[in-house]
Amino acid sequence: MAADAAVAANAAIERSIWCDQHQISYPSLILDLDDHNYDAWRELFMTHCLTFDVLGHLDGTLLPADDADAPWFKRDGLVKLWIYGTLAQPLFRSSFAAGGTARDVWTRIENQFRNNKEARAIQLDNELRTMEIGDMTIQQYCQKLKSLSDRLANVEAPVTDRNLVIYLLNGLNEKYDSIMNVIRHKEPFPTFESAKSILEMEESRLKKAHRPAATHTDHSSSSTALTVSAPLVTTANPTTPEVHQLSRQQEEQLSWKR
């Protein structure tokens, strides 16, 4: 009876898996050491395996009946292909080994990421604390901060929402000084999304205020130039006809008085 049940289970699993390579899609996320995306990749890959009823090949709960269990080894080989097919080249080279099961490959990859998590957490935390807006927009700046925060969560060093807002404010430049004081003293203290929304509105206001100011300055300078230059035309040359005529009248008056 047990043997019949095992055969039936294997047959059901076989039917659930599309063994034609053209019909099977790999998980879409590529695992990369530089992207710090292990936890996201792990979740997506396990969901993929769960969908095809082969999750036991990762956690060790599905074992072969014996060394001649061809259906099991066929499924296990398929899972190995999925794993290797979603690794970036540097990670593939460091994880590949001939033979072994999908569980062996899965464990090697997990150990690589778990063993380095403390060093990666320190590196990411330093990047987050020293991030500055520079020439970025508020949207771009906040996106980078959120990405670093998510990566820290992936290495089990989560950042609180309050601290993320503080890092956000610390990295702004002087043009946001006034709105920074508003956010700092806001009660209750704003969430990251709320602070981002406030800063985006301030960014938009500053852009609108800058354009009219530049146009007004140009007109004022032109008007001033005309006002200053007008007297120079009439007084720059003391030998104009008007000046000579005035001088003759003055001489006649002086002669009459004599």
Backbone hydrogen bonds, N-H to C=O, Kabsch-Sander energy under -0.5 kcal/mol:
donor,donor_aa,acceptor,acceptor_aa,energy
5,A,1,M,-2.4
6,A,2,A,-2.2
7,V,3,A,-2.3
8,A,4,D,-2.4
9,A,5,A,-2.3
10,N,6,A,-2.5
11,A,7,V,-2.3
12,A,8,A,-2.1
13,I,9,A,-2.2
14,E,10,N,-2.5
15,R,11,A,-2.0
16,S,12,A,-1.3
17,I,13,I,-1.0
17,I,14,E,-0.6
19,C,17,I,-0.9
21,Q,19,C,-0.6
23,Q,20,D,-2.2
24,I,20,D,-0.7
24,I,21,Q,-0.5
25,S,23,Q,-0.5
31,L,86,T,-3.3
35,D,32,D,-0.6
36,H,32,D,-0.7
36,H,33,L,-0.7
37,N,32,D,-0.9
41,W,37,N,-2.6
42,R,38,Y,-3.2
43,E,39,D,-2.2
44,L,40,A,-2.3
45,F,41,W,-2.8
46,M,42,R,-2.5
47,T,43,E,-2.0
48,H,44,L,-2.0
49,C,45,F,-2.4
50,L,46,M,-2.4
51,T,47,T,-2.0
52,F,48,H,-1.2
53,D,50,L,-1.4
54,V,49,C,-2.6
55,L,49,C,-0.5
57,H,54,V,-1.7
58,L,55,L,-1.9
59,D,55,L,-1.7
60,G,56,G,-1.2
61,T,56,G,-0.5
62,L,56,G,-1.6
63,L,61,T,-0.7
69,D,66,D,-1.7
70,A,68,A,-2.1
73,F,69,D,-2.0
74,K,70,A,-2.3
75,R,71,P,-2.2
76,D,72,W,-2.7
77,G,73,F,-2.2
78,L,74,K,-1.6
79,V,75,R,-2.1
80,K,76,D,-2.1
81,L,77,G,-2.0
82,W,78,L,-2.0
83,I,79,V,-2.4
84,Y,80,K,-2.8
85,G,81,L,-2.2
86,T,82,W,-0.6
86,T,83,I,-1.5
87,L,84,Y,-1.3
88,A,31,L,-2.5
92,F,88,A,-2.7
93,R,89,Q,-2.4
94,S,90,P,-1.5
95,S,91,L,-1.3
96,F,92,F,-2.2
105,V,101,T,-1.9
106,W,102,A,-2.7
107,T,103,R,-2.2
108,R,104,D,-2.1
109,I,105,V,-2.2
110,E,106,W,-2.1
111,N,107,T,-2.4
112,Q,108,R,-1.8
113,F,109,I,-1.7
114,R,110,E,-2.7
115,N,111,N,-2.4
116,N,112,Q,-0.7
117,K,114,R,-0.9
120,R,116,N,-2.2
121,A,117,K,-2.2
122,I,118,E,-2.0
123,Q,119,A,-2.0
124,L,120,R,-2.6
125,D,121,A,-2.3
126,N,122,I,-2.0
127,E,123,Q,-1.9
128,L,124,L,-2.3
129,R,125,D,-2.2
130,T,126,N,-1.6
131,M,127,E,-0.6
131,M,128,L,-0.7
133,I,171,G,-2.8
136,M,133,I,-2.5
141,Y,137,T,-2.7
142,C,138,I,-2.7
143,Q,139,Q,-1.9
144,K,140,Q,-1.9
145,L,141,Y,-2.0
146,K,142,C,-2.6
147,S,143,Q,-2.1
148,L,144,K,-2.2
149,S,145,L,-2.2
150,D,146,K,-2.4
151,R,147,S,-2.0
152,L,148,L,-2.0
153,A,149,S,-1.8
154,N,150,D,-1.6
155,V,151,R,-0.8
155,V,152,L,-0.7
156,E,153,A,-1.5
157,A,152,L,-2.8
164,L,160,T,-2.0
165,V,161,D,-1.8
166,I,162,R,-1.9
167,Y,163,N,-2.5
168,L,164,L,-2.0
169,L,165,V,-2.3
170,N,166,I,-2.4
171,G,167,Y,-1.2
172,L,169,L,-1.4
176,Y,173,N,-1.7
177,D,174,E,-1.9
180,M,176,Y,-2.2
181,N,177,D,-1.7
182,V,178,S,-1.3
183,I,179,I,-2.3
184,R,180,M,-2.6
185,H,181,N,-1.6
186,K,183,I,-1.1
195,A,191,T,-2.6
196,K,192,F,-2.4
197,S,193,E,-2.0
198,I,194,S,-2.2
199,L,195,A,-2.3
200,E,196,K,-2.2
201,M,197,S,-1.8
202,E,198,I,-2.0
203,E,199,L,-2.5
204,S,200,E,-2.1
205,R,201,M,-2.2
206,L,202,E,-2.5
207,K,203,E,-1.8
208,K,204,S,-1.9
209,A,205,R,-2.4
210,H,206,L,-1.6
211,R,207,K,-1.3
213,A,209,A,-1.1
214,A,210,H,-1.6
215,T,211,R,-1.6
216,H,212,P,-2.4
217,T,213,A,-1.7
218,D,214,A,-1.5
219,H,215,T,-1.8
220,S,216,H,-2.3
221,S,217,T,-2.2
222,S,218,D,-1.8
223,S,219,H,-2.3
224,T,220,S,-2.4
225,A,221,S,-2.0
226,L,222,S,-1.7
227,T,223,S,-2.1
228,V,224,T,-2.5
229,S,225,A,-1.9
230,A,226,L,-1.4
232,L,228,V,-0.6
233,V,229,S,-1.0
233,V,230,A,-0.9
234,T,230,A,-0.8
235,T,231,P,-1.7
236,A,232,L,-1.4
240,T,237,N,-0.8
243,V,240,T,-0.5
244,H,240,T,-1.7
245,Q,241,P,-2.6
246,L,242,E,-1.8
247,S,243,V,-1.6
248,R,244,H,-1.7
249,Q,245,Q,-1.8
250,Q,246,L,-1.9
251,E,247,S,-1.8
252,E,248,R,-2.2
253,Q,249,Q,-2.2
254,L,250,Q,-2.0
255,S,251,E,-2.2
256,W,252,E,-2.3
257,K,253,Q,-1.9
258,R,254,L,-1.3
